[in-house]
Amino acid sequence: MKLPAHRGPASALLFEILGQDDLSPDLQGLNEAATLALPDTDILYDEDLQLCLFALYELHYAGFDEVSDRWEWHPGLLAFRARLEAAFESRLREAVGSIPKVPGTAEEIAMELFELANSSEGPSVADFVSRHASIEQVQQFLIQKSIYQLKEADPHTWAIPRLTGRGKSALVEIQFDEYGSGRPGKMHSELFAQTMAGLGLDTGFGAYINAIPAITLASVNMMSLFGLHRRLRGAIAGHLAIYEMTSSIPSSRYARGLRRLGFGTEVTEYFDEHVEADAVHEQIAGRDLAGGLIEADPQLGPAVFFGARAVCFMDELLGRWQMDAWDQGRSSLRAGELSR
C-alpha cells in the first residue's frame, strides 16, 4: 500500500516524516497541528486526524511501500498517536455513556448482548442494498467496507495472546474460521476481494483509501485502538461479539441485493459464507468469548460492554452517513477521490 494523499496539516507533516530515512525528526509541528485541531473538531469526522490514526496503526499491519519498517515503534510517533487515541477514546466513551451493571453468568451476558445487537435504530444499509441499491451504490458500499474487510479479522487477532481460558479458546475458534479454516483462497478477506473483483473493483488493500471518509476510517481505527491495547482487551472482545451477532441477517440481505442485480455465486460467496458462519459465531462470541471472559474476570465486564456499545454507536453513524448520501443522490465516498 502506498501512502495516501494528505488531508490537512497533521497528515501532510506525518507523511513527510514517514518518507524519510532519518528516524530523529522534529515532531513539534505534528504536536502543534494536533493541539490546534483537537479542541475545535469532532474527531470522529476529522479527515486529517483520522487519516493520521489510520496511517499510524497501519505501521503495525502491512505498512506502506515507501515507509521504513523501523518507524513502527518510534517513540515520538507513539506519543503523537497516544494524544489522538486519548481524544478518540474519550469521544467514544462520551457517546456510549455509563455502563449499567453487568450480568454475572455467561448466559445472561449473551442475552444482554443479543438484546443490544437488536436494539439499533439506525438506517439499514442492508435493507437498501437488498431492495434498491444500484450497481454504483453497491460499489461504493464495498469500497467503504474494503478498508477493513480486505484485512478481516486481523485487529481482533491482537487479543489472542491477551486472553486465557474459555474466552481465548472461543476467540481462536472464531478466528480460525475467519482465516478460512486452513483452506487456501477461503480466508474471508480473500472472499471479499473476490466480490470486489466481480464488480470491477481494484482488490488491492488501500486502493481506494483516498475515497474513504473519516467516519469509515474511525470505525476501523476503533478496532485497532481496542486490539492494540492490552487494557482494552475486554473492549475488543465485546466488539467482536457484537460484530458476529449483527452479521448473519444483514449478510443475507447483501447477498440478495447482489443477486437482484444479476450477480452469481462467485460474487455472493463472501456474504453467503457469513450467513452460515456467523449464525454459529454469534453463539460462541456471546456465550464463550464475552460470557466466558467476564465469568473468569468480572472486572472486564464494563470494558466488554463498552466495546459492544461502541460498535453499535459507530455502525449507526456510518449507516446514516451512507444513507444520507444516497437519499440526496450523491456518492457516499469522498468526491473525486477514487484513485490511489
C-alpha positions in Angstrom: 0.0 0.0 0.0 1.2 3.5 -0.8 0.9 6.4 1.5 -2.4 8.2 0.7 -2.9 11.8 -0.1 -2.8 14.0 3.0 -6.0 15.7 4.2 -4.6 18.5 6.3 -1.5 19.9 8.1 -1.1 16.9 10.5 -1.3 14.2 7.9 0.9 16.2 5.5 3.7 16.5 8.0 3.3 12.9 9.2 3.6 11.6 5.7 6.6 13.8 5.0 8.3 12.4 8.2 7.4 8.8 7.3 9.0 9.2 3.9 12.4 9.9 5.5 15.1 7.5 6.4 16.2 9.8 9.3 14.5 8.5 12.5 15.2 11.6 14.5 12.7 14.0 13.1 11.4 17.2 14.7 7.8 16.3 15.7 7.0 19.8 17.1 4.9 20.6 14.0 2.8 17.4 14.4 2.0 18.2 18.0 1.2 21.8 17.1 -1.2 20.6 14.4 -2.9 18.3 16.9 -3.1 21.0 19.5 -4.8 23.3 17.1 -7.3 20.7 15.7 -8.4 18.7 18.8 -10.3 21.3 20.7 -12.3 22.5 17.7 -13.3 19.3 15.9 -15.4 16.2 16.3 -12.5 13.7 15.9 -14.9 11.1 14.5 -15.4 13.2 11.4 -12.0 14.9 11.3 -10.4 13.8 7.9 -6.9 14.9 8.9 -6.7 13.3 12.3 -8.5 10.0 11.4 -6.1 9.6 8.5 -3.2 10.1 10.8 -4.5 7.5 13.2 -5.1 5.0 10.3 -1.5 5.5 9.0 0.0 5.1 12.4 -2.0 1.9 13.0 -1.1 0.6 9.6 2.5 0.6 10.6 1.6 -2.4 12.8 -0.1 -4.3 10.0 1.3 -4.4 6.5 2.9 -0.9 6.5 3.5 1.2 3.4 5.6 0.6 0.3 7.8 3.7 0.7 8.0 3.7 4.5 10.7 2.0 6.5 9.5 -0.6 9.0 11.7 1.0 11.6 9.1 3.7 12.1 6.7 1.2 13.7 7.9 1.6 17.3 9.3 5.2 17.0 8.7 6.8 20.5 7.8 10.2 19.1 5.2 8.7 16.8 3.8 6.6 19.5 3.5 9.7 21.7 1.7 11.6 19.0 -0.6 8.6 18.4 -1.4 8.5 22.1 -2.6 12.1 22.0 -5.0 11.2 19.2 -6.1 8.0 20.9 -6.9 9.8 24.1 -9.2 12.2 22.3 -10.7 9.3 20.2 -11.4 7.1 23.2 -12.8 10.0 25.2 -15.2 10.7 22.4 -16.4 7.1 22.2 -16.8 6.9 26.0 -18.8 10.1 26.0 -21.1 8.7 23.3 -21.6 5.3 24.9 -22.2 6.7 28.4 -22.1 4.9 31.6 -22.3 1.1 31.5 -25.1 -0.4 33.7 -24.4 -3.3 36.0 -23.0 -6.3 34.0 -24.7 -9.7 34.5 -22.8 -12.4 36.2 -23.4 -15.5 34.1 -22.3 -16.3 30.6 -25.9 -17.0 29.6 -27.2 -13.6 31.0 -24.3 -11.8 29.4 -25.1 -13.3 26.0 -28.7 -12.5 26.3 -27.9 -8.8 27.1 -25.5 -8.6 24.2 -28.2 -10.1 21.8 -30.7 -7.5 23.1 -28.1 -4.8 22.4 -27.4 -6.1 18.9 -31.1 -6.0 18.1 -31.7 -2.5 19.5 -30.2 -0.4 16.7 -32.4 2.4 15.5 -30.1 3.5 12.7 -30.9 3.3 9.0 -30.5 -0.1 7.4 -27.9 -0.2 4.6 -28.5 -3.9 4.3 -32.2 -3.4 3.5 -31.4 -0.7 1.0 -28.8 -2.8 -0.8 -31.2 -5.8 -0.8 -34.1 -3.8 -2.4 -33.0 -0.6 -4.1 -29.2 -0.1 -4.5 -27.8 0.4 -8.0 -24.5 -1.2 -9.0 -22.7 2.1 -8.4 -24.1 2.3 -4.9 -23.1 -1.3 -4.2 -19.6 -0.5 -5.4 -19.5 2.4 -3.0 -20.6 0.2 -0.2 -17.9 -2.4 -1.0 -15.3 0.3 -1.2 -16.3 1.6 2.2 -16.1 -2.0 3.7 -12.8 -2.8 1.9 -10.6 -0.8 4.3 -11.4 -3.5 6.9 -12.7 -6.5 5.1 -9.5 -6.9 3.0 -7.7 -7.5 6.3 -10.7 -9.0 8.0 -10.1 -10.5 11.5 -6.6 -9.0 11.9 -7.5 -6.3 14.5 -9.2 -8.9 16.7 -6.3 -11.3 16.5 -4.2 -8.9 18.5 -6.3 -10.1 21.5 -5.4 -13.8 21.4 -2.2 -13.6 23.5 -4.0 -11.3 26.0 -6.8 -13.7 26.8 -6.9 -17.0 28.7 -9.1 -20.0 29.2 -12.6 -20.2 27.7 -12.5 -16.7 26.2 -9.2 -17.4 24.4 -10.4 -20.7 23.0 -13.6 -19.1 21.7 -11.6 -16.3 20.0 -9.3 -18.8 18.4 -12.2 -20.8 17.1 -13.8 -17.8 15.5 -10.6 -16.5 14.0 -9.8 -20.0 12.6 -13.0 -19.7 10.5 -12.3 -16.1 9.6 -8.9 -17.2 8.1 -10.5 -19.9 6.0 -10.0 -22.9 8.3 -6.7 -23.6 6.7 -8.1 -23.7 3.1 -6.2 -21.7 0.5 -8.4 -19.0 -1.1 -11.1 -19.2 1.6 -10.0 -16.6 4.0 -12.8 -14.1 4.4 -10.6 -11.3 3.2 -9.9 -13.3 0.0 -13.7 -14.0 -0.5 -14.3 -10.2 -0.1 -11.7 -9.5 -2.7 -13.5 -11.9 -5.0 -16.7 -10.0 -4.5 -15.0 -6.7 -5.3 -13.4 -8.2 -8.4 -16.8 -9.3 -9.6 -18.0 -5.7 -9.6 -14.9 -4.5 -11.4 -13.1 -3.0 -8.4 -9.5 -3.0 -7.5 -8.8 -5.6 -4.8 -5.5 -4.2 -3.5 -5.7 -3.2 0.1 -5.9 0.6 0.4 -6.5 1.1 -3.3 -9.4 3.4 -2.5 -8.0 5.0 0.7 -8.3 8.5 -0.7 -12.1 7.9 -1.2 -12.7 6.6 2.3 -14.4 9.3 4.5 -13.3 10.0 8.1 -16.2 8.2 9.7 -15.3 5.0 7.9 -11.7 5.3 9.0 -12.9 5.9 12.5 -14.9 2.7 12.6 -11.8 0.8 11.5 -9.4 2.8 13.8 -11.6 1.9 16.7 -10.8 -1.8 16.1 -7.1 -1.1 16.1 -7.4 1.1 19.2 -9.1 -1.8 21.1 -7.0 -4.5 19.7 -3.6 -3.0 20.2 -4.0 -2.1 23.9 -4.0 -4.8 26.5 -6.0 -2.7 28.9 -8.8 -2.7 26.2 -8.8 -6.4 25.6 -12.3 -6.6 27.0 -13.4 -3.9 24.5 -12.1 -5.8 21.5 -13.9 -9.0 22.8 -17.1 -7.0 23.1 -16.5 -5.5 19.6 -16.1 -8.9 18.0 -19.2 -10.3 19.9 -21.4 -7.6 18.5 -19.9 -7.9 15.1 -20.7 -11.6 14.9 -24.2 -11.0 16.4 -25.1 -8.4 13.8 -23.6 -10.1 10.7 -25.7 -13.0 9.6 -29.1 -11.4 8.7 -27.5 -8.3 7.0 -25.2 -10.6 5.0 -28.2 -12.5 3.7 -29.7 -9.2 2.5 -26.5 -8.1 0.9 -26.3 -11.4 -1.0 -30.0 -10.9 -2.0 -29.2 -7.5 -3.4 -26.3 -8.7 -5.4 -28.4 -11.5 -6.9 -31.1 -8.9 -7.7 -28.5 -7.1 -9.7 -27.7 -10.2 -11.6 -24.5 -11.4 -9.9 -23.9 -15.1 -9.2 -22.4 -17.3 -6.5 -18.8 -16.2 -7.1 -19.7 -12.7 -6.2 -22.2 -13.6 -3.3 -20.0 -16.2 -1.7 -18.5 -13.8 0.8 -21.9 -12.8 2.2 -23.3 -16.4 1.8 -20.4 -17.6 3.9 -21.2 -15.1 6.6 -24.9 -16.1 6.8 -23.9 -19.6 7.8 -20.7 -19.0 9.7 -21.9 -16.0 11.8 -25.1 -17.8 12.9 -22.7 -20.1 14.7 -20.1 -17.5 15.6 -22.7 -15.3 17.3 -23.4 -18.0 19.9 -19.7 -18.7 20.5 -18.9 -14.9 20.7 -21.8 -14.2 23.1 -21.6 -17.1 25.5 -18.0 -18.3 25.3 -15.9 -15.3 24.3 -17.7 -12.4 26.1 -19.6 -14.5 28.6 -16.6 -16.8 29.4 -14.3 -13.8 29.7 -16.5 -12.0 32.2 -17.2 -15.1 34.2 -13.5 -15.7 34.6 -12.7 -12.0 35.3 -15.8 -9.9 36.3 -13.7 -6.7 36.2 -13.6 -6.9 32.4 -17.4 -6.7 32.2 -17.6 -2.9 31.7 -14.9 -3.0 29.1 -16.7 -5.7 27.1 -19.9 -3.8 27.1 -18.1 -0.6 26.3 -16.7 -2.2 23.2 -20.0 -3.7 22.2 -21.9 -0.4 22.6 -19.2 1.5 20.7 -19.8 -0.8 17.7 -23.5 -0.1 17.7 -22.9 3.6 18.0 -20.3 3.7 15.2 -22.4 1.5 12.9 -25.3 3.8 13.3 -23.2 6.8 12.4 -21.7 5.1 9.4 -25.1 3.8 8.2 -26.5 7.2 8.5 -23.6 8.7 6.5 -24.2 6.3 3.6 -28.0 6.5 3.6 -28.0 10.3 3.8 -25.7 10.5 0.8 -27.8 8.1 -1.2 -31.1 9.8 -0.2 -29.5 13.1 -1.5 -28.5 11.5 -4.8 -24.8 11.7 -4.2 -21.9 9.3 -3.5 -21.1 8.1 0.0 -17.4 8.4 -0.9 -15.2 11.4 -0.8 -15.9 13.3 -4.0 -13.4 12.8 -6.8 -11.1 10.6 -4.8 -11.3 7.2 -6.2 -7.7 6.8 -7.2 -4.7 5.7 -5.1 
